[in-house]
Amino acid sequence: MAKEPQNKRYTEILDELQLQSWQLELVISGFAIFGLFSSLEPIFDWFTQLTLQGFWKIRMLVFAIYAACILTIVNLIIHVLLRALWIGAVGIRSVSGEIDFNTLGFSRPITAHLKKKIGSFDVFIEKLENYSSVIFGLSFLIVFMTIGAFIALVLLLYIIESVRDLGMGQTAKMIVMSILLLSFFGAIAITFIDFISKGWFKRKGGRLYLLIYRVTSVVSLSVAYRPLLYNLWDNSFGKRLLTWLTPIYLIGIYFFSSDYYATDYIYYHQEPSEQFTDRRSYMDMIEDKGDYIGYAAIQSKIIEANYLEITMPNDPFLEEMVFEYDPALKPAKSRVGFRNLLFTYFHWSFGYHPPTLQDDLTYLDAINTMLLIAIDSKPVSERFFINMEKNQNHTLKKIVSLSNLKEGKHVLTIQRLTQKQDSTAITHFETIPFWYFPDNPQIKAGDGLVVPDLSFQE
């Protein structure tokens, strides 16, 4: 049995706080809305950084935090509006009291209808009070529910990845994966049905459901919000509000993820080609926050300097292509993961063996051999080098002289070899059109780069 309050005085204090809670709600809502709005940009930047680094599991949890922040902001804004309406209604009541329908002079049918629909003004104020308080509580309940749903999804993907990497036959993998996925999906489905049915399995289930409930309550973080949830379930008003919660948010997600297209053509994203340019292929069009390079990028669509600066992100996607090209470069034990900067500074390895300079140079040689770059079908001879950007990320750079190019449109193409031993195994990687109109024959100074006089291989 749950512990009751120790004495009557404690209960009286809670009742008094309940009456005055609207003041705390407004203060907390104001600070929370301001803080959450301020946190959206750094959270999205964090999500972008994890995307570039390939930490997909953590990335999904960060996205869950981002989504929870947006949902909480929406709920708190609705709460503030309802609470402001409640304060206004209380103010009007202090001046004019109840609604006197007879004074309004409406016809008898209209008066009867309004009395039935509106009723007492005090009842209207009470409804506003109930809605405001419940929505305020739901704002923080939804945070845990949203993050818990994404934790379940990440766990599902982690199970699939773990089984896929097991050292067993394909048939055995399929059997193990099927058993685990069916068990996982079954547990999550039962928990979800129990939630939308307001505890049907809790009323009918026995020890088996209790076992499922204990496991899923940890995965879904319901251990943190069960008291709030059950306190809403035992109230008809809260139960009715929760019933509409799921369809309301599904409809909201649908509308917020929809967009309006004003034309019949050219609105789907096309692969970059000579006819279609991609914003992320040009450095000057990439935003400082929450944005990143696609497969490769050059400094601008219109090139005024007499050199071309080709930039490629050194990300897990590129690394996987290098491993496909030369499997010998893939380390026996992956070095991917979090590392302590303090340990790195003092060269404390603790079993971790970072790549040597020669390892990095060998990897860079493989990239230079694997990637075939040409401008207007003429191969480019210059090699990639490693560059550290302002955000501390490493990129691959290639500086190419354009002194022999004519003015006008040109096309940069990147192809890659998929197999080291087969020079004919070539696949398309990226196409970037650009327009060369030199404004100044002298190379413009920028970022301290020294550009050599390079030319194409004929």
C-alpha positions as CSV (number, residue, x, y, z in Angstrom):
1,M,0.0,0.0,0.0
2,A,1.3,3.4,-0.9
3,K,2.4,5.6,2.0
4,E,-0.1,8.3,3.0
5,P,0.8,11.8,4.1
6,Q,2.2,11.8,7.6
7,N,-0.4,14.2,9.2
8,K,-3.4,16.3,8.5
9,R,-1.3,19.5,8.3
10,Y,0.6,18.2,5.3
11,T,-2.6,17.5,3.5
12,E,-3.8,21.0,4.3
13,I,-0.6,22.4,2.9
14,L,-1.1,20.4,-0.4
15,D,-4.7,21.7,-0.6
16,E,-3.5,25.2,-0.1
17,L,-0.8,24.9,-2.8
18,Q,-3.4,23.4,-5.1
19,L,-5.5,26.5,-4.8
20,Q,-2.5,28.8,-5.5
21,S,-0.7,26.6,-8.0
22,W,-1.8,28.7,-11.0
23,Q,0.8,31.3,-10.0
24,L,3.6,28.7,-10.0
25,E,2.3,27.3,-13.3
26,L,2.5,30.6,-15.1
27,V,6.0,31.3,-13.7
28,I,7.3,27.8,-14.6
29,S,5.6,28.0,-18.1
30,G,7.3,31.3,-18.8
31,F,10.7,30.2,-17.9
32,A,10.2,26.8,-19.6
33,I,9.1,28.2,-22.9
34,F,12.0,30.6,-22.9
35,G,14.5,27.9,-22.0
36,L,13.1,25.4,-24.5
37,F,13.1,27.9,-27.3
38,S,16.7,28.7,-26.5
39,S,17.7,25.0,-26.5
40,L,16.2,24.1,-29.8
41,E,19.1,25.4,-31.9
42,P,22.0,23.8,-29.9
43,I,20.0,20.5,-29.7
44,F,19.6,20.5,-33.5
45,D,23.3,21.3,-34.0
46,W,24.1,18.4,-31.7
47,F,21.8,16.2,-33.8
48,T,23.6,17.4,-37.0
49,Q,27.0,16.7,-35.5
50,L,26.0,13.2,-34.5
51,T,24.6,12.6,-38.0
52,L,28.0,13.5,-39.5
53,Q,29.8,11.3,-37.0
54,G,27.5,8.4,-37.7
55,F,26.3,7.9,-34.1
56,W,22.8,6.9,-35.3
57,K,21.6,5.5,-31.9
58,I,22.5,8.6,-29.9
59,R,21.3,10.7,-32.8
60,M,17.8,9.2,-32.6
61,L,17.6,9.9,-28.8
62,V,18.7,13.5,-29.4
63,F,16.0,13.8,-32.0
64,A,13.5,12.5,-29.4
65,I,14.7,15.2,-27.0
66,Y,14.2,17.8,-29.8
67,A,10.7,16.5,-30.6
68,A,9.8,16.5,-26.8
69,C,11.0,20.1,-26.5
70,I,8.7,21.2,-29.4
71,L,5.7,19.3,-28.0
72,T,6.3,20.8,-24.6
73,I,6.5,24.3,-26.0
74,V,3.2,23.8,-27.8
75,N,1.5,22.4,-24.7
76,L,2.9,25.2,-22.5
77,I,1.8,27.9,-24.9
78,I,-1.7,26.4,-24.9
79,H,-1.6,26.3,-21.1
80,V,-0.6,29.9,-20.9
81,L,-3.4,30.9,-23.2
82,L,-6.0,28.9,-21.2
83,R,-4.7,30.2,-17.9
84,A,-4.8,33.8,-19.2
85,L,-8.4,33.1,-20.3
86,W,-9.2,31.7,-16.8
87,I,-7.7,34.8,-15.2
88,G,-9.8,37.0,-17.5
89,A,-12.9,35.1,-16.7
90,V,-12.2,35.4,-12.9
91,G,-11.8,39.1,-13.4
92,I,-15.0,39.5,-15.3
93,R,-16.8,37.4,-12.6
94,S,-15.6,39.8,-9.9
95,V,-17.2,42.7,-11.7
96,S,-20.5,41.3,-13.1
97,G,-21.0,38.0,-11.3
98,E,-23.1,35.3,-13.0
99,I,-24.6,35.5,-16.4
100,D,-28.1,36.9,-16.3
101,F,-29.7,35.5,-19.4
102,N,-33.0,37.3,-18.7
103,T,-31.3,40.7,-18.9
104,L,-29.9,39.8,-22.4
105,G,-33.5,39.8,-23.8
106,F,-33.0,36.9,-26.1
107,S,-35.9,34.8,-27.4
108,R,-37.1,31.9,-25.3
109,P,-35.6,29.1,-27.5
110,I,-32.2,30.9,-27.7
111,T,-32.2,31.5,-24.0
112,A,-33.0,27.9,-23.3
113,H,-30.2,26.7,-25.6
114,L,-27.6,29.0,-24.1
115,K,-28.5,28.0,-20.6
116,K,-28.1,24.4,-21.6
117,K,-24.8,24.8,-23.4
118,I,-23.2,27.5,-21.2
119,G,-24.8,26.9,-17.9
120,S,-23.3,28.6,-14.9
121,F,-20.3,31.0,-15.4
122,D,-18.7,29.4,-12.4
123,V,-18.8,26.0,-14.2
124,F,-17.1,27.6,-17.2
125,I,-14.3,29.0,-14.9
126,E,-14.0,25.6,-13.3
127,K,-13.6,23.9,-16.7
128,L,-10.9,26.4,-17.7
129,E,-9.1,25.7,-14.4
130,N,-9.3,21.9,-15.0
131,Y,-8.0,22.1,-18.5
132,S,-5.2,24.5,-17.6
133,S,-4.0,22.3,-14.7
134,V,-4.2,19.0,-16.6
135,I,-2.5,20.4,-19.8
136,F,0.3,21.8,-17.6
137,G,0.8,18.3,-16.0
138,L,0.6,16.6,-19.4
139,S,3.4,18.9,-20.8
140,F,6.0,17.2,-18.7
141,L,4.3,13.8,-18.9
142,I,4.7,13.9,-22.7
143,V,8.5,14.5,-22.4
144,F,9.0,11.1,-20.8
145,M,6.5,9.4,-23.1
146,T,8.2,10.8,-26.3
147,I,11.7,9.9,-25.2
148,G,10.6,6.5,-24.0
149,A,9.0,5.7,-27.4
150,F,12.3,6.6,-29.1
151,I,14.3,4.5,-26.6
152,A,12.1,1.5,-27.6
153,L,12.8,2.2,-31.3
154,V,16.6,2.5,-30.7
155,L,16.5,-0.7,-28.7
156,L,14.7,-2.5,-31.6
157,L,17.3,-1.3,-34.1
158,Y,20.1,-2.2,-31.8
159,I,18.7,-5.8,-31.5
160,I,18.6,-6.0,-35.3
161,E,22.2,-4.7,-35.6
162,S,23.5,-7.0,-32.9
163,V,22.0,-10.1,-34.4
164,R,23.2,-9.2,-37.9
165,D,26.8,-9.0,-36.5
166,L,26.6,-12.4,-34.9
167,G,29.1,-15.0,-36.2
168,M,26.5,-17.6,-37.3
169,G,24.8,-18.8,-40.4
170,Q,22.2,-16.7,-42.3
171,T,19.4,-19.2,-41.3
172,A,20.3,-19.1,-37.6
173,K,20.5,-15.3,-37.7
174,M,17.0,-15.1,-39.2
175,I,15.6,-17.5,-36.5
176,V,17.2,-15.6,-33.6
177,M,16.2,-12.3,-35.1
178,S,12.6,-13.4,-35.6
179,I,12.3,-14.7,-32.0
180,L,13.7,-11.5,-30.6
181,L,11.7,-9.2,-32.8
182,L,8.4,-11.0,-32.2
183,S,9.0,-10.9,-28.5
184,F,9.9,-7.2,-28.6
185,F,7.1,-6.2,-30.9
186,G,4.7,-8.3,-28.8
187,A,5.7,-6.6,-25.6
188,I,5.6,-3.1,-27.0
189,A,2.2,-3.8,-28.8
190,I,0.7,-5.1,-25.5
191,T,1.9,-2.1,-23.6
192,F,0.6,0.4,-26.3
193,I,-2.8,-1.4,-26.4
194,D,-2.9,-1.3,-22.6
195,F,-2.2,2.5,-22.7
196,I,-4.9,3.4,-25.2
197,S,-7.4,1.1,-23.6
198,K,-6.8,2.6,-20.2
199,G,-5.4,-0.5,-18.6
200,W,-7.3,-3.4,-20.2
201,F,-4.4,-5.8,-19.8
202,K,-3.9,-4.7,-16.2
203,R,-7.4,-5.7,-15.5
204,K,-7.2,-9.0,-17.3
205,G,-3.6,-10.0,-17.1
206,G,-1.7,-12.1,-14.6
207,R,1.9,-12.9,-13.8
208,L,2.9,-13.0,-17.5
209,Y,1.7,-9.4,-18.1
210,L,3.3,-8.3,-14.8
211,L,6.6,-9.6,-16.2
212,I,6.1,-7.7,-19.5
213,Y,5.0,-4.6,-17.6
214,R,8.1,-4.5,-15.5
215,V,10.4,-4.8,-18.5
216,T,8.5,-2.3,-20.7
217,S,8.1,0.2,-17.8
218,V,11.9,0.6,-17.7
219,V,12.2,0.8,-21.5
220,S,9.4,3.3,-21.9
221,L,10.4,5.4,-18.8
222,S,6.9,4.9,-17.4
223,V,8.5,4.4,-14.0
224,A,9.0,8.1,-14.0
225,Y,5.5,9.2,-14.8
226,R,3.2,6.3,-13.6
227,P,1.8,8.3,-10.7
228,L,0.8,11.2,-13.0
229,L,-0.8,8.8,-15.5
230,Y,-2.8,6.8,-13.1
231,N,-4.0,9.9,-11.3
232,L,-5.4,11.0,-14.7
233,W,-6.9,7.6,-15.4
234,D,-9.0,7.5,-12.2
235,N,-10.6,10.8,-13.1
236,S,-13.3,10.9,-15.9
237,F,-12.0,14.3,-17.1
238,G,-8.4,13.2,-17.3
239,K,-9.4,9.9,-18.9
240,R,-11.4,11.7,-21.6
241,L,-8.5,14.1,-22.3
242,L,-6.0,11.2,-22.6
243,T,-8.4,9.4,-25.0
244,W,-8.1,12.3,-27.4
245,L,-4.4,12.8,-26.8
246,T,-3.1,10.1,-29.3
247,P,-5.3,11.1,-32.3
248,I,-4.6,14.8,-31.7
249,Y,-0.9,14.3,-31.8
250,L,-1.1,12.0,-34.8
251,I,-3.1,14.6,-36.7
252,G,-0.7,17.3,-35.6
253,I,2.4,15.3,-36.8
254,Y,0.6,14.7,-40.1
255,F,-0.1,18.5,-40.7
256,F,3.3,19.7,-39.5
257,S,5.0,17.2,-41.8
258,S,3.0,18.2,-44.8
259,D,4.0,20.9,-47.3
260,Y,2.3,22.7,-50.1
261,Y,3.6,22.5,-53.7
262,A,2.6,25.4,-56.0
263,T,3.6,23.7,-59.3
264,D,3.0,20.4,-61.1
265,Y,6.7,19.9,-61.8
266,I,10.1,20.3,-60.2
267,Y,9.4,20.0,-56.5
268,Y,10.8,16.5,-55.7
269,H,14.4,16.3,-54.7
270,Q,16.4,15.2,-57.7
271,E,19.9,13.7,-57.7
272,P,22.6,16.3,-58.5
273,S,23.4,16.4,-62.2
274,E,24.2,18.9,-65.0
275,Q,20.6,20.0,-64.9
276,F,19.8,19.9,-61.1
277,T,22.0,21.6,-58.5
278,D,22.1,20.7,-54.8
279,R,22.3,23.4,-52.3
280,R,24.7,21.3,-50.1
281,S,27.1,21.1,-53.0
282,Y,28.2,24.7,-52.6
283,M,30.0,25.9,-49.4
284,D,28.5,29.5,-49.6
285,M,25.0,28.0,-49.4
286,I,25.6,25.8,-46.4
287,E,24.3,27.4,-43.2
288,D,26.5,27.9,-40.2
289,K,24.2,26.0,-37.9
290,G,22.4,22.7,-38.4
291,D,23.7,22.1,-41.9
292,Y,26.3,20.0,-43.5
293,I,28.0,19.1,-46.9
294,G,26.4,16.4,-49.0
295,Y,28.8,14.0,-50.7
296,A,31.1,16.8,-51.9
297,A,31.1,20.6,-52.3
298,I,32.9,23.4,-54.0
299,Q,33.1,27.0,-52.8
300,S,30.3,28.5,-54.9
301,K,28.1,28.0,-57.9
302,I,29.7,31.0,-59.6
303,I,33.5,30.7,-59.5
304,E,35.3,34.0,-59.7
305,A,38.7,32.9,-58.4
306,N,41.0,31.0,-60.7
307,Y,41.0,27.9,-58.6
308,L,38.4,25.3,-57.5
309,E,38.3,24.1,-53.9
310,I,36.8,20.7,-53.6
311,T,35.7,19.6,-50.1
312,M,34.5,16.2,-48.9
313,P,33.4,15.3,-45.4
314,N,35.5,12.6,-43.7
315,D,32.5,10.7,-42.4
316,P,31.5,7.0,-41.7
317,F,29.8,6.9,-45.1
318,L,33.1,7.6,-46.9
319,E,35.0,5.3,-44.6
320,E,32.7,2.4,-45.5
321,M,33.3,3.0,-49.2
322,V,37.1,2.9,-48.5
323,F,36.7,-0.4,-46.7
324,E,34.7,-1.8,-49.6
325,Y,37.4,-0.7,-52.0
326,D,40.3,-2.1,-49.8
327,P,39.1,-4.5,-47.1
328,A,42.6,-4.7,-45.7
329,L,42.3,-1.2,-44.4
330,K,39.4,-2.1,-42.0
331,P,40.9,-2.6,-38.5
332,A,40.3,-5.9,-36.8
333,K,38.8,-4.0,-33.9
334,S,36.8,-0.9,-34.6
335,R,38.3,2.4,-33.1
336,V,34.9,4.1,-33.3
337,G,33.6,5.3,-30.0
338,F,33.9,8.0,-27.3
339,R,37.4,8.9,-26.2
340,N,38.5,10.9,-23.2
341,L,40.4,14.0,-24.3
342,L,42.4,14.1,-21.1
343,F,43.6,10.5,-21.7
344,T,44.4,11.4,-25.3
345,Y,46.4,14.4,-24.3
346,F,48.6,12.4,-21.9
347,H,48.8,9.4,-24.4
348,W,47.0,7.0,-22.0
349,S,45.7,4.3,-24.3
350,F,44.2,1.7,-21.9
351,G,44.0,-0.8,-24.7
352,Y,43.0,1.7,-27.3
353,H,45.4,2.0,-30.2
354,P,44.9,5.0,-32.4
355,P,46.0,5.0,-36.0
356,T,49.6,5.9,-36.6
357,L,50.7,8.6,-39.1
358,Q,51.5,5.9,-41.6
359,D,48.0,4.4,-41.2
360,D,46.4,7.7,-41.9
361,L,48.6,8.3,-45.0
362,T,47.8,4.8,-46.3
363,Y,44.1,5.6,-45.8
364,L,44.5,8.9,-47.6
365,D,46.3,7.1,-50.5
366,A,43.4,4.8,-50.9
367,I,41.0,7.7,-51.1
368,N,43.1,9.4,-53.8
369,T,43.2,6.2,-55.8
370,M,39.6,5.3,-55.3
371,L,38.0,8.6,-56.2
372,L,38.3,9.6,-59.9
373,I,37.7,13.4,-60.3
374,A,37.3,15.2,-63.6
375,I,36.2,18.6,-64.9
376,D,34.4,18.4,-68.3
377,S,35.7,14.7,-68.6
378,K,39.3,15.8,-68.1
379,P,40.9,14.0,-65.1
380,V,42.3,16.2,-62.3
381,S,45.8,15.2,-61.1
382,E,45.9,17.0,-57.7
383,R,45.6,14.9,-54.6
384,F,43.4,15.3,-51.5
385,F,44.8,16.5,-48.3
386,I,43.4,16.5,-44.8
387,N,42.0,19.8,-43.5
388,M,40.7,20.7,-40.0
389,E,37.7,23.1,-40.2
390,K,36.7,25.8,-37.7
391,N,34.3,23.4,-36.0
392,Q,37.2,20.9,-35.4
393,N,35.9,18.4,-38.0
394,H,38.3,16.9,-40.5
395,T,37.5,17.2,-44.2
396,L,39.3,16.2,-47.4
397,K,40.4,19.1,-49.6
398,K,41.6,19.3,-53.2
399,I,42.7,22.6,-54.7
400,V,42.5,22.7,-58.5
401,S,43.8,25.4,-60.8
402,L,41.3,26.8,-63.4
403,S,43.7,28.9,-65.3
404,N,43.2,26.8,-68.5
405,L,39.4,26.9,-68.3
406,K,37.3,29.0,-70.6
407,E,34.5,31.1,-69.1
408,G,31.1,29.6,-68.9
409,K,29.5,26.4,-67.5
410,H,31.6,23.4,-66.5
411,V,30.8,20.1,-64.8
412,L,32.7,18.5,-61.9
413,T,32.2,14.8,-61.8
414,I,33.4,12.3,-59.1
415,Q,33.4,8.6,-59.6
416,R,34.7,5.9,-57.4
417,L,36.3,2.5,-57.8
418,T,34.5,-0.1,-55.8
419,Q,37.2,-2.8,-56.0
420,K,40.9,-2.3,-55.7
421,Q,41.8,-5.2,-58.0
422,D,39.3,-4.3,-60.7
423,S,39.9,-0.9,-62.5
424,T,36.6,-1.3,-64.4
425,A,34.4,-1.5,-61.3
426,I,33.4,2.2,-61.3
427,T,30.3,3.8,-60.0
428,H,29.0,7.4,-60.0
429,F,29.5,9.4,-56.8
430,E,28.7,13.1,-57.4
431,T,28.1,15.6,-60.1
432,I,28.4,19.4,-59.4
433,P,27.9,22.0,-62.2
434,F,29.5,25.4,-61.8
435,W,30.0,28.5,-63.8
436,Y,33.5,30.0,-64.2
437,F,33.6,33.8,-64.7
438,P,37.0,35.0,-63.3
439,D,36.6,38.5,-61.7
440,N,40.3,38.8,-61.0
441,P,43.2,37.0,-62.6
442,Q,45.0,36.9,-59.2
443,I,44.2,34.2,-56.8
444,K,42.1,35.6,-54.0
445,A,43.4,35.2,-50.5
446,G,41.3,33.0,-48.3
447,D,41.7,30.9,-45.2
448,G,45.5,31.0,-45.5
449,L,45.5,28.5,-48.4
450,V,48.5,28.5,-50.7
451,V,47.2,27.4,-54.2
452,P,49.8,25.8,-56.5
453,D,49.7,26.2,-60.2
454,L,48.0,23.0,-61.3
455,S,46.6,21.8,-64.6
456,F,44.6,18.9,-65.9
457,Q,45.9,15.6,-67.2
458,E,45.3,15.5,-71.0
